[in-house]
């Protein structure tokens, strides 16, 4: 008989992860090489497109002259304040909309209408109301980030397994005990998803606000570089924004995995 070798699942998963990483890295590398060759062949006007090598040089330049740190600090401050306010306001609103049917019936349509309204369309009003300073940027970030949180928490609270609720109530659990032991742990995946979506929307809100009504920040830096045909600096700014978004998403994903362990412990108890 032919001897069949069975590989452990862990080694198969590791092998699959290596292949996935190599494929993803290979596609990115191929794209960068093709981009560089296209630029070096002078088939396109260098005024309208840069190259990876020039983008790296532009990134090194804005790091050395301190402009990147300065603009990144301003954008970071606007994001943290707006995102933090979105969490503080959106978390209780989402829970109340999902937990109380009457509140959901009363305010659900209003939340849906506000979510569908493009925030950038309100930017002129925010500039009139709050000026060109940091306040208008914070409001844009707040409105961009708050609705993913509200919607995800509302869905989490309104789709709790009824069998679990009936069992808890049959054992005499109070409304607070049901919320703490069933509703809150089961809503954690929705909360983490909402936080990740809110982070990406909030980051987009920062850039939009600075592009259309800013005098500093990453968005303003990208907009000014584009208006002066510094395409390498535009790509460098976009690269920084993309890296920031990836870092935020990775950090929130790790946070979600940490709370998954806590969720399991709560479910056991």
N, C-alpha and C positions, 0 to 999 in steps of 0.2 A: 504493500500500500504506500501511496505517496504521503509523505509527512506534510501536514499543513501547519504553518506557523501562524499563530494568533497574536496580533499585536495588542498590547493594552490600550484601553481607550484614551488614557492620558497621552501616550506617545502619538496616537492618531490625531488627537486634538492639537498637540504641539506641532506636528508635521503640517497640518492644515493651516495653522496660524502662520507658520514660516512661509508657506506657499502664498497665502493671501498677502502677507507683508511684501514679499518679493514682487508679486504681480502689481500691487499698488505703487510701490516705489519705482518699478520699471516703467509704468505708464507715465508717472510724473517726470522721471528722468528723460524719457523719450520726448515728451512735450517740451521740456526746457531746451533740449538739444535742437529740436526742430525750430523752436522760436529763435534761438541764437543764430542758427544757420540762415534762417529767413532774413534776419536783420543784417548779417554779414554779407549776404549775397546782394544787398542793396536793391532788392526787388520792390521794397516798400520805402516810402518817404520816412526817414528817421525823425522827422518833425512830428509825425503822428503816432509812431510806435517806438518803444524802447527795446532793450534786450535784457536778458537775465543778468549779464555782466554789468551793464550800466545801472540796472536797478540795485544790484548789490553795492556798487560804488556810491550811488545816491543815498542808500540806507546808511552806509558807513559815514558819509558826510553829515547827514542830519543827526547822527548819534554824536559825532565829534563836536559839532558846533552847538550842541545843547538844545536845538530847536525841537527835536523829537521828544526829549524828556519834558520840556516845557509844555508842549501841546498835549502830550499824553497825560500829564498831571491834571491839566484843565478838564480834558474829556473824562478822565477817571473820576474826578470829583463830581462832575455832573451825573455820571452814570451811577455812582455809589449812592448819592442822595436820592435820585429818582427811583432807582431800583429798590432801595431800602424802604422808601415811602410806599411803593407799590406792594411790597410784602406786608407791611404793617396794615395797610388799608384793605388790600385784596384778600388776605387770608380770612379775616372775620366775615367779610361780605360773602365770599364764596361758600363758607360754612353755613351761614344763615340762609342763603338762597337754596342750598341743597337740603338742609335739615328741616326747614319750616316751609310747608307747601304754600301757605298764604303769602309769605314774603316772596317766594318764587313767582307766584301768580301775579303779584302786584308789580314787582320790579324787574322780572325776567325780560319782558319786551324792551324796557328802557336800556338794560344792559346790552341786549342784542343789537339795538340801534346804535349805541355808542361804540360797540365793537366794530360794527360795519363802517363807521365813519373814518375816512382816511385822516390820520393825525396831521399829515403835512398840509392838508387843506385848511386846517385851523391855525397854522403857523402865523399868518398875518394878524389874526386876532390876538394871539398870545404875545406877539411883538408889541401890539397896541396896548394891551393890558399890562404886560410885565416888563416891556422894554427889551433891549438887545442884550441884557446881562444874563447872568447864570440862571435866574428864576425861570425864564421862558424855556430854557433848555431842560431844566429839571421837570417842568410840567409835561413837556413832550415825552421824556423818558418815562415818567409816571404813567401817562396815558397809553404809551406803547407797551409797557410791561404788565400793567395791572390786569388786563382782560384775559390773557392766557391763564393766569392764576385763578381768577374768579371762575372761569368756565370749567377748568379741570377739577377744582374743589367742589363745585356745584354738581358735576357729574358723579364724583366720588361719593358724595353724601346721599345723592338721590338713587344710587344703584347698589346700595348695600344689600347683601343676601337676606331676604326676608326670613328664611329658615333660621339663620343665626339670631335675628332679632326676636323671633318667637321663642326660641330656646332660652335666650337670656331673660326675657320677660317672664317665662314660665318658672324660672328659678328665682324670681323676685328682684331682678336687677333694676335699679332706678334708671331714669333717663340719662343721668350723668355717667353712671357706670357703663351703660350701653355705648355711650359716645366715646368714653375713654378706652374701653376694652375691645370694642368692635369697630366703630366708625372711624376713629382716628388711625389705628394701625392699618386698616384696609384702604384708607385714603392716601397713604404715604406714596405709593407709586404714582398716583395722579398728581400729588403735590410736587414730587421731584420732576415729573414731566413738565408741569406748569412752570416750575422755577427755571428749567432749561430753556423752554420756549420764551419765557419772560426775559431771560438774559439776552438771548439773541435779538428779540424785538427791541429791548431797551438799548442795546448797543447800536442797532440800526437807527433808533430814534435820536441818539446822540449825534451820529454822523449827519443825519438829515437836518437836524436843527442847526448844526454848525455850518453846513453847506449853504443853507438858505438865509441864515440870520446870525452868523457868528463872526467874531473878530479874532478868535483864537481857538485852538483845539485841533484834533486830527482832521475833522471834517473841513474846517477852514483851510488847513494846510493843503489838503487834497484839492479843494476848490481853487485856491490861489495858484497852485502849481499847474492845474489844468488850464486856467485862464491865461497863463504866461507860457503855455506850451512846454512845460517841464514834465514830459511824459514819464521819464524815469523816476522823478520824485512822486508823481501820482501813483505809479505802481508800488513804490516803496511804502507810501502811506496805506494803500490798500492791503499790502502784505502785513503791515503791523496790525491793522484792524482784524484781518483774518486770523492771525496768530492769537490775538487777544480773545477772539470769539472761541477758538478751539480750546484755549486754556481754560476759559470759563466753563465751557461745556464739559471738559474732562474733570474739572474740580467738582462740579455738581453731580456728575455721574459717580464719582468716588463717594461723595456724600450720600447718594442714594443707596449705594451698596452697604455703607456703614449702617444706615437706618434700616435696611432689610434685616440685618442681624437683630437689631433692637425689636423690630416688628415680630420676628419669630419668637423672641423671648417673651414678649407681651402676650402673644397668642398661646404660648405654652402655659403661662400663669393664668 
